[in-house]
Amino acid sequence: MPTSAHFPTDSDGSPAGPARTGGTVTDRLVEANQHYAADFADPGMDARPVLRVAVVACMDARLDLHDALGLSLGDCHTIRNAGGVVTDDVIRSLTISQRALGTRSVVLIHHTGCGLESLTEDFRHELEMEVGQRPSWAVEAFRDVDQDVRQSMRRVRTSPFLPHTDDVRGFVFDVKTGLLREIEAAD
């Protein structure tokens, strides 16, 4: 199965090697940017999202958030990390999004088949053994995606830094069907 509609792949589906394409993956991205910039016209947009919404989602490459949610450039702030987990850095970004850039709603999106479901905090300890330094961050692994969405909603709703917590909703994106399933918050 090809990994991208834009870049050539080897027979095993991995990105074609530098010898065949004339550079690294990053070189190909920079070249693609040159083509993009050639036709680019400044849309004259403000940094404030038109829909006043911030979407927090997993970094999984199977999630095309703009297409899945019917969004266009400038509609939302998008914050992505492993698992779509609400961490201190996500709270930092949401705080800036709300207080400096006018967002009022938060949409949280986890997904089926997430890699964090197969990890444990042992991953962090294994890293420490390998590199000789303990990571300062938690893995935030989980076994129950619905429960993790609820935890993320709770973290947003209880943050003292976020003034707008009335419209916080959480979903699980099904990577096989493309459908969102809403998760009800725990009381």
C-alpha positions in Angstrom: 0.0 0.0 0.0 1.5 3.4 -0.9 2.3 5.7 2.0 1.5 8.9 0.1 -0.3 10.1 -3.0 2.5 12.7 -3.5 5.8 10.8 -3.1 7.0 7.6 -4.8 7.4 4.5 -2.8 9.5 1.3 -3.0 7.8 -2.1 -3.6 7.4 -2.6 0.2 5.4 0.7 0.5 8.2 2.7 2.2 9.2 6.0 0.8 11.6 5.5 -2.2 15.2 5.8 -1.2 17.4 8.9 -1.8 19.4 7.2 -4.5 16.3 6.8 -6.6 14.7 10.1 -5.9 17.7 12.4 -5.6 17.5 13.2 -1.9 16.1 12.6 1.5 12.5 12.7 2.5 13.1 16.2 3.9 14.7 17.2 0.5 11.4 16.0 -1.2 9.3 18.1 1.3 11.4 21.2 0.6 11.1 20.6 -3.1 7.3 20.2 -2.8 7.2 23.5 -0.9 9.0 25.2 -3.8 6.2 24.1 -6.1 3.6 25.2 -3.5 5.2 28.6 -3.0 5.3 29.2 -6.8 1.5 29.5 -6.9 1.0 30.8 -3.3 -1.0 33.9 -2.8 -1.2 35.4 0.7 -4.8 34.7 1.8 -4.7 37.8 4.0 -5.9 35.9 7.0 -5.5 36.7 10.7 -4.0 34.1 13.1 -7.4 33.9 14.8 -9.4 30.9 13.7 -12.6 31.8 11.8 -14.6 29.1 13.7 -13.1 30.0 17.1 -12.3 26.4 17.7 -9.2 24.5 18.7 -8.9 20.8 17.8 -6.7 18.5 19.8 -5.9 15.3 18.1 -3.5 12.4 17.8 -0.5 12.8 15.4 -1.4 9.6 13.7 -0.8 10.0 9.9 -4.2 8.3 9.1 -6.1 11.3 10.5 -6.7 14.0 7.9 -8.5 16.4 10.2 -9.4 19.1 7.7 -11.1 16.6 5.4 -12.7 14.6 8.2 -14.2 17.6 9.8 -14.9 19.7 6.7 -12.5 22.4 7.6 -10.7 24.9 5.4 -7.5 26.8 6.0 -8.0 29.3 8.7 -11.0 27.6 10.3 -9.3 26.2 13.5 -6.2 25.8 15.6 -4.9 22.2 15.4 -2.9 20.8 18.2 -1.5 17.3 17.7 0.6 14.9 19.8 0.9 11.2 20.4 -2.5 10.0 21.4 -4.1 13.4 21.3 -3.6 13.4 25.1 -4.2 16.7 27.0 -0.8 17.3 28.5 0.7 20.4 30.1 1.9 21.5 26.7 -1.6 21.1 25.2 -3.0 23.2 28.0 -0.3 25.8 27.2 -1.3 25.9 23.5 -5.0 26.0 24.4 -4.4 28.8 26.8 -2.7 30.9 24.1 -5.4 29.9 21.6 -8.2 31.0 23.9 -6.7 34.0 25.7 -4.7 35.6 22.9 -6.4 34.3 19.7 -10.1 34.1 20.6 -11.1 30.4 20.5 -14.1 29.4 22.5 -14.6 25.7 21.7 -12.4 22.7 22.1 -12.8 19.4 20.2 -10.7 16.4 21.4 -10.2 13.6 18.9 -8.6 10.2 19.8 -8.9 7.3 17.4 -9.2 3.5 17.1 -6.0 1.5 16.8 -3.9 4.1 18.6 -0.2 3.1 19.2 -0.4 4.4 22.8 -2.8 1.5 23.5 0.1 -0.9 23.1 2.7 1.0 25.1 3.2 1.3 28.8 5.2 3.5 31.1 7.9 0.8 30.7 8.7 2.5 27.4 10.0 5.5 29.4 12.1 3.3 31.7 13.6 1.4 28.7 14.6 4.8 27.2 16.3 5.7 30.5 18.3 2.4 30.4 19.2 3.0 26.7 20.3 6.7 26.9 21.2 7.1 30.5 18.7 9.8 31.2 15.0 9.6 32.3 12.6 11.5 30.1 10.9 14.4 31.9 7.6 13.5 30.2 5.1 10.7 30.8 4.2 8.3 28.0 0.5 8.8 28.8 -0.3 5.3 27.5 -3.9 4.0 27.9 -5.9 0.8 27.4 -9.4 2.3 27.1 -9.6 5.0 24.4 -13.1 6.2 25.6 -11.8 6.6 29.2 -8.7 8.5 27.9 -11.0 10.9 26.0 -13.0 11.5 29.2 -9.7 12.1 31.1 -8.6 14.6 28.5 -12.0 16.4 28.6 -11.7 16.6 32.4 -8.2 18.1 32.1 -9.4 20.8 29.8 -12.6 21.6 31.8 -10.7 21.8 35.1 -7.7 23.9 33.9 -7.5 27.2 35.8 -5.8 28.7 32.7 -8.7 28.2 30.3 -11.5 30.7 30.6 -13.8 28.9 28.0 -14.6 25.3 29.1 -18.4 25.2 28.4 -18.0 23.8 24.9 -15.5 20.9 25.3 -16.4 17.7 23.4 -14.6 14.5 22.9 -14.7 12.0 20.1 -13.1 8.7 18.9 -12.3 8.6 15.1 -12.7 5.2 13.6 -9.7 4.7 11.2 -11.6 2.0 9.3 -14.9 4.0 8.6 -13.8 7.6 9.0 -16.7 8.3 11.4 -16.5 10.1 14.7 -18.2 8.6 17.8 -18.9 11.1 20.6 -17.8 10.3 24.1 -19.9 11.6 26.9 -18.1 13.3 29.8 -18.0 11.6 33.1 -19.9 13.4 35.8 
